[in-house]
Amino acid sequence: MDPQLLDAAVYGGTPRDWLVALGLSFAIALSVYLLKPILIRRLQVVAQRSRTQADDALVAGLQATKLWLVLVFSLSLGSHYLALPEAHGKVLQGATAVAFFLQLGFWAGAGLDFWMARSRARAQATNVGAATSLSAVGFIAQLVLWTVVLLLILDNLGINITALVAGLGIGGVAVALAVQNILGDLFASLSIVVDKPFVIGDFIIVDNYMGTVENVGLKTTRIRSLDGEQIVFSNSDLLKTRLRNYKRMVERRVVFTFGVDYDTSPDQLEKIPAKIRGIVEAQPKVRFERAHFQKFGEHALIFETVYWVTDPDYNLFMDIQQAVNLAIMRALKTEEIVFGMPRQGLRLEGPLRFEQAEMQAARAGNGAKAGSAH
């Protein structure tokens, strides 16, 4: 080829410049096209061996890299070897900006999808309702992300987005005011999913209501009570209330009292704490704490006992308490100690009327017998 032809002036540069620009653009696009699957496969192997999620997130980001957007970048880089007209240069610059923000959006969206997929996988095992909530939250997050990307693209294209942003802000405030209760419950559902004060299957008490958590939805949480009916709580109201989660109890502290009769001798009273200790320590999965003659009650001498059940199961606790109660009754009966019971006494200030009448009748009868004798 004639060297003069390569150096001849053509639109935006010489043919040599065009060859360099197109060759550079093609080389960048081809390199990304060839290297992308290789890097993904190698990173997937590393991710399977690693316990961290950073390499998994990197794989998701590489998979979200779009080759047609890479081609736009490569053409933009190649255009630096050319002297394109200003109008065409601005078009290419705008296309590059659009491609840049779109690729950022795809990467950020892949990151959100990766996090949501991991969260849903964990939630599916324990809380199906939480997985539903995460799906809704993921949709809202993607909507916000692409709205921001769209605004950035329009701004870089020279479009005044001030009025659009103001309109979106006013519209957002109006929508938020209209659905503030729903949004409150939605974010409360997200808080329950993230913070996990309870999960499906936990036995909780909220105010005077108690039951097992059946479902955590977008707006409400449903609990099955001990009587069988379903109790529905608003998520936002539920988080404002103090609740007790018995499913997460590690040990159960038991305090119980009983009373013996005031006629019990001091020597007998002194033996009772030791007997109680032996009875409690004989039970399985129990840690004894103390047993004391606590106080002088109104109708009995009160003993207080404290012990721990090392298993939170309520049925086990009731079985142990029943065994302890029966053993205490047998032990006190063996020692001829009587449980204290309320007593009522009656004190007479003077003879009753019917007693006076009986006394008068008796006197009259005695007088009649004496007269007949004479």
C-alpha positions as CSV (number, residue, x, y, z in Angstrom):
1,M,0.0,0.0,0.0
2,D,1.2,3.5,-0.9
3,P,2.5,5.2,2.3
4,Q,1.0,8.4,1.0
5,L,-2.4,6.9,1.2
6,L,-2.0,6.0,4.8
7,D,-1.0,9.5,5.6
8,A,-3.7,11.2,3.5
9,A,-6.3,13.2,5.4
10,V,-9.5,11.4,6.0
11,Y,-12.6,12.3,8.1
12,G,-11.2,12.7,11.7
13,G,-7.6,11.5,10.8
14,T,-5.5,9.6,8.4
15,P,-6.2,6.0,7.4
16,R,-3.3,5.1,9.7
17,D,-5.0,6.8,12.6
18,W,-8.3,5.0,11.8
19,L,-6.5,1.6,11.7
20,V,-4.8,2.3,15.0
21,A,-8.1,3.5,16.6
22,L,-10.2,0.6,15.3
23,G,-7.4,-1.9,16.1
24,L,-7.1,-0.7,19.7
25,S,-10.9,-0.8,20.1
26,F,-11.1,-4.3,18.7
27,A,-8.2,-5.5,20.8
28,I,-9.8,-4.2,24.1
29,A,-13.2,-5.7,23.3
30,L,-11.7,-9.0,22.2
31,S,-9.5,-9.2,25.4
32,V,-12.5,-8.6,27.6
33,Y,-14.5,-11.2,25.6
34,L,-11.8,-13.8,26.0
35,L,-10.7,-13.1,29.5
36,K,-14.1,-12.8,31.1
37,P,-15.1,-16.5,31.1
38,I,-11.6,-17.6,32.1
39,L,-11.6,-15.2,35.1
40,I,-15.1,-16.3,36.1
41,R,-14.2,-20.0,36.0
42,R,-11.0,-19.5,38.1
43,L,-12.8,-17.3,40.6
44,Q,-15.6,-19.8,41.0
45,V,-13.0,-22.5,41.9
46,V,-11.5,-20.1,44.4
47,A,-14.9,-19.2,45.8
48,Q,-15.8,-22.9,46.4
49,R,-12.7,-23.3,48.6
50,S,-13.0,-20.0,50.4
51,R,-15.3,-19.2,53.3
52,T,-15.6,-15.5,52.6
53,Q,-18.2,-14.0,50.3
54,A,-16.0,-11.4,48.7
55,D,-14.9,-13.7,45.9
56,D,-18.5,-14.8,45.3
57,A,-19.5,-11.1,45.0
58,L,-16.6,-10.6,42.5
59,V,-17.8,-13.4,40.4
60,A,-21.3,-11.9,40.3
61,G,-19.8,-8.5,39.3
62,L,-17.8,-10.1,36.4
63,Q,-20.9,-11.9,35.2
64,A,-22.8,-8.6,35.2
65,T,-20.1,-7.0,32.9
66,K,-21.8,-6.3,29.5
67,L,-19.7,-6.7,26.4
68,W,-21.7,-4.3,24.4
69,L,-21.0,-1.6,27.0
70,V,-17.3,-2.6,26.9
71,L,-17.4,-2.1,23.2
72,V,-18.6,1.5,23.7
73,F,-15.7,2.1,26.1
74,S,-13.2,0.7,23.7
75,L,-14.5,2.9,20.8
76,S,-14.2,5.9,23.1
77,L,-10.6,5.0,23.9
78,G,-9.8,4.5,20.2
79,S,-11.3,7.8,19.3
80,H,-8.5,9.6,21.1
81,Y,-6.3,8.9,18.0
82,L,-8.8,10.7,15.8
83,A,-9.8,14.4,15.5
84,L,-13.5,14.0,15.2
85,P,-15.7,17.0,14.7
86,E,-16.9,18.6,17.9
87,A,-20.5,17.5,17.4
88,H,-19.6,13.9,16.8
89,G,-17.2,14.0,19.7
90,K,-19.9,15.1,22.0
91,V,-22.2,12.3,20.8
92,L,-19.5,9.8,21.5
93,Q,-18.8,11.4,24.9
94,G,-22.4,11.2,25.8
95,A,-22.6,7.6,24.7
96,T,-19.6,6.8,26.8
97,A,-21.2,8.5,29.9
98,V,-24.4,6.5,29.3
99,A,-22.4,3.2,29.0
100,F,-20.4,4.1,32.2
101,F,-23.5,4.7,34.4
102,L,-25.3,1.7,32.9
103,Q,-22.4,-0.6,33.7
104,L,-22.2,0.9,37.2
105,G,-26.0,0.1,37.5
106,F,-25.5,-3.5,36.4
107,W,-22.6,-4.0,38.9
108,A,-24.6,-2.4,41.8
109,G,-27.7,-4.5,40.8
110,A,-25.6,-7.7,40.7
111,G,-24.3,-6.8,44.2
112,L,-27.9,-6.3,45.5
113,D,-29.1,-9.5,43.9
114,F,-26.1,-11.4,45.4
115,W,-26.9,-10.1,48.9
116,M,-30.6,-10.7,48.5
117,A,-30.1,-14.3,47.2
118,R,-27.8,-15.1,50.2
119,S,-30.3,-13.5,52.6
120,R,-33.3,-15.4,51.1
121,A,-31.4,-18.6,51.2
122,R,-30.8,-18.2,55.0
123,A,-34.4,-17.0,55.5
124,Q,-35.9,-20.0,53.7
125,A,-34.5,-22.4,56.2
126,T,-36.1,-20.6,59.2
127,N,-38.5,-17.9,58.1
128,V,-40.4,-18.2,54.9
129,G,-42.2,-14.9,55.6
130,A,-38.9,-13.2,55.9
131,A,-37.9,-14.4,52.4
132,T,-41.1,-12.8,51.1
133,S,-40.2,-9.5,52.8
134,L,-36.7,-9.6,51.4
135,S,-38.1,-10.1,47.9
136,A,-40.2,-6.9,48.3
137,V,-37.2,-5.0,49.8
138,G,-35.0,-6.2,46.9
139,F,-37.5,-4.8,44.3
140,I,-37.6,-1.4,46.1
141,A,-33.8,-1.3,46.3
142,Q,-33.5,-2.1,42.5
143,L,-36.1,0.6,41.7
144,V,-34.2,3.2,43.7
145,L,-30.9,2.2,42.1
146,W,-32.1,2.5,38.5
147,T,-33.9,5.7,39.3
148,V,-30.6,7.2,40.5
149,V,-28.8,5.8,37.4
150,L,-31.4,7.3,35.1
151,L,-31.0,10.7,36.8
152,L,-27.2,10.6,36.5
153,I,-27.5,9.7,32.8
154,L,-29.9,12.5,32.1
155,D,-27.7,15.0,34.0
156,N,-24.6,14.0,32.0
157,L,-26.5,14.3,28.7
158,G,-27.1,18.0,29.6
159,I,-30.7,17.7,30.6
160,N,-31.8,19.8,33.6
161,I,-33.0,17.3,36.1
162,T,-33.7,19.9,38.9
163,A,-37.4,20.1,38.2
164,L,-37.6,16.3,37.8
165,V,-35.8,15.7,41.1
166,A,-38.1,18.2,42.8
167,G,-41.1,16.6,41.3
168,L,-39.9,13.1,42.4
169,G,-39.3,14.5,45.9
170,I,-42.7,16.0,46.2
171,G,-44.4,12.9,44.7
172,G,-42.4,10.7,47.0
173,V,-43.4,12.8,50.1
174,A,-47.1,12.6,49.0
175,V,-46.9,8.8,48.5
176,A,-45.0,8.4,51.8
177,L,-47.7,10.3,53.6
178,A,-50.5,8.3,52.0
179,V,-48.9,4.9,52.8
180,Q,-46.9,5.8,55.9
181,N,-48.5,3.0,57.9
182,I,-47.8,0.4,55.2
183,L,-44.2,1.7,54.8
184,G,-43.8,1.6,58.6
185,D,-44.8,-2.0,58.7
186,L,-42.6,-2.8,55.7
187,F,-39.5,-1.4,57.3
188,A,-40.5,-3.0,60.6
189,S,-40.6,-6.3,58.7
190,L,-37.1,-5.6,57.3
191,S,-36.0,-4.8,60.8
192,I,-37.4,-8.2,62.1
193,V,-35.6,-10.0,59.2
194,V,-32.2,-8.3,59.9
195,D,-32.2,-8.1,63.7
196,K,-34.1,-11.4,64.3
197,P,-35.8,-10.7,67.6
198,F,-37.7,-13.9,66.8
199,V,-38.1,-16.3,63.9
200,I,-40.8,-18.8,62.9
201,G,-41.3,-21.4,65.5
202,D,-40.3,-19.2,68.5
203,F,-42.7,-19.1,71.5
204,I,-43.1,-15.4,72.5
205,I,-45.2,-13.4,74.9
206,V,-46.4,-9.9,73.8
207,D,-48.2,-8.0,76.6
208,N,-50.9,-10.5,77.6
209,Y,-50.8,-12.5,74.5
210,M,-48.6,-15.6,74.0
211,G,-48.1,-18.2,71.3
212,T,-45.8,-19.6,68.6
213,V,-44.8,-17.5,65.6
214,E,-46.3,-18.9,62.4
215,N,-45.5,-16.2,59.8
216,V,-43.7,-12.9,59.4
217,G,-45.2,-11.0,56.5
218,L,-44.7,-7.7,54.9
219,K,-47.3,-6.0,57.1
220,T,-48.2,-8.4,59.9
221,T,-46.8,-11.2,62.1
222,R,-49.1,-14.1,62.9
223,I,-48.9,-16.1,66.2
224,R,-50.8,-19.3,67.1
225,S,-51.9,-19.0,70.7
226,L,-52.1,-21.8,73.2
227,D,-55.9,-21.9,72.9
228,G,-55.6,-22.5,69.1
229,E,-56.7,-19.2,67.7
230,Q,-54.4,-17.0,65.5
231,I,-53.3,-13.6,66.8
232,V,-52.3,-11.0,64.2
233,F,-49.9,-8.2,65.1
234,S,-48.9,-5.2,63.1
235,N,-45.1,-5.4,62.5
236,S,-44.6,-1.7,63.6
237,D,-46.6,-2.2,66.7
238,L,-44.8,-5.4,67.5
239,L,-41.4,-3.7,67.5
240,K,-42.7,-1.0,69.8
241,T,-43.7,-3.6,72.5
242,R,-41.5,-5.5,74.9
243,L,-41.7,-9.1,74.1
244,R,-40.3,-12.2,75.7
245,N,-38.8,-15.0,73.6
246,Y,-39.0,-18.3,75.5
247,K,-37.5,-20.3,72.6
248,R,-34.1,-18.7,73.2
249,M,-34.2,-19.5,76.9
250,V,-31.0,-21.4,77.8
251,E,-31.9,-22.3,81.4
252,R,-35.1,-22.0,83.4
253,R,-34.9,-20.5,87.0
254,V,-37.6,-22.0,89.3
255,V,-38.7,-20.4,92.6
256,F,-41.4,-22.0,94.7
257,T,-42.6,-21.8,98.2
258,F,-44.6,-23.9,100.7
259,G,-45.7,-23.6,104.3
260,V,-45.7,-25.9,107.3
261,D,-47.8,-25.7,110.4
262,Y,-46.9,-23.4,113.3
263,D,-46.9,-26.5,115.6
264,T,-43.8,-27.8,113.9
265,S,-40.8,-27.9,116.3
266,P,-37.6,-26.0,115.6
267,D,-35.6,-29.3,115.3
268,Q,-38.0,-30.4,112.6
269,L,-37.8,-27.0,110.8
270,E,-34.0,-27.2,110.7
271,K,-34.1,-30.6,108.8
272,I,-36.4,-29.3,106.0
273,P,-33.8,-27.3,103.9
274,A,-31.5,-30.3,103.8
275,K,-34.3,-32.7,102.7
276,I,-35.4,-30.3,100.0
277,R,-31.8,-30.0,98.7
278,G,-31.5,-33.8,98.5
279,I,-34.8,-34.0,96.7
280,V,-34.0,-31.4,94.1
281,E,-30.5,-32.6,93.4
282,A,-31.8,-36.1,92.8
283,Q,-33.7,-34.8,89.7
284,P,-32.1,-35.0,86.2
285,K,-30.9,-31.8,84.5
286,V,-31.2,-29.7,87.6
287,R,-28.8,-27.3,89.4
288,F,-29.7,-26.6,93.0
289,E,-29.3,-23.0,94.3
290,R,-30.8,-22.7,97.8
291,A,-33.5,-23.6,100.2
292,H,-34.4,-21.5,103.3
293,F,-36.9,-21.0,106.0
294,Q,-38.0,-17.7,104.6
295,K,-40.5,-16.0,106.9
296,F,-43.4,-16.3,109.3
297,G,-46.5,-16.3,107.2
298,E,-50.0,-15.5,108.2
299,H,-51.1,-19.1,108.5
300,A,-47.8,-21.0,108.1
301,L,-44.0,-21.0,108.3
302,I,-42.8,-20.3,104.8
303,F,-39.9,-22.1,103.1
304,E,-38.5,-20.9,99.7
305,T,-36.6,-23.0,97.3
306,V,-34.6,-21.9,94.1
307,Y,-33.2,-24.2,91.5
308,W,-32.3,-24.2,87.8
309,V,-33.5,-26.5,85.1
310,T,-30.6,-26.8,82.5
311,D,-33.0,-27.6,79.7
312,P,-35.5,-24.9,78.6
313,D,-38.3,-27.4,77.7
314,Y,-41.4,-26.5,79.6
315,N,-42.8,-30.0,79.8
316,L,-39.5,-31.2,81.4
317,F,-39.7,-28.4,83.9
318,M,-43.3,-29.4,84.9
319,D,-42.2,-33.1,85.2
320,I,-39.4,-32.1,87.5
321,Q,-41.5,-29.8,89.6
322,Q,-44.2,-32.5,90.0
323,A,-41.6,-35.0,91.1
324,V,-40.2,-32.5,93.6
325,N,-43.6,-31.7,95.0
326,L,-44.5,-35.4,95.5
327,A,-41.1,-36.1,97.1
328,I,-41.5,-33.2,99.5
329,M,-45.0,-34.4,100.5
330,R,-43.6,-37.9,101.3
331,A,-40.7,-36.5,103.2
332,L,-42.8,-34.3,105.4
333,K,-45.3,-37.1,106.0
334,T,-42.4,-39.3,107.1
335,E,-41.3,-36.6,109.6
336,E,-44.9,-36.1,110.7
337,I,-44.8,-32.5,109.6
338,V,-48.1,-31.0,108.5
339,F,-48.5,-28.4,105.8
340,G,-49.8,-25.0,107.1
341,M,-53.4,-24.3,106.4
342,P,-55.6,-21.3,107.2
343,R,-57.4,-21.6,110.5
344,Q,-60.4,-19.8,112.0
345,G,-61.2,-19.6,115.7
346,L,-64.3,-18.6,117.5
347,R,-64.2,-17.0,121.0
348,L,-67.4,-16.5,123.0
349,E,-67.7,-13.4,125.2
350,G,-70.8,-14.9,127.0
351,P,-73.3,-17.7,126.9
352,L,-75.5,-18.0,123.9
353,R,-79.3,-17.5,124.2
354,F,-80.2,-21.1,123.4
355,E,-77.7,-22.2,126.1
356,Q,-79.5,-20.0,128.6
357,A,-82.8,-21.5,127.6
358,E,-81.5,-25.0,128.0
359,M,-80.1,-24.1,131.5
360,Q,-83.5,-22.6,132.5
361,A,-85.3,-25.7,131.2
362,A,-83.0,-27.9,133.1
363,R,-83.5,-26.0,136.3
364,A,-87.3,-26.2,135.9
365,G,-87.1,-29.9,135.4
366,N,-85.0,-30.4,138.5
367,G,-87.5,-28.3,140.5
368,A,-90.4,-30.4,139.4
369,K,-88.6,-33.6,140.3
370,A,-87.9,-32.2,143.8
371,G,-91.6,-31.3,144.4
372,S,-92.9,-34.7,143.4
373,A,-90.4,-36.3,145.8
374,H,-91.9,-34.4,148.7
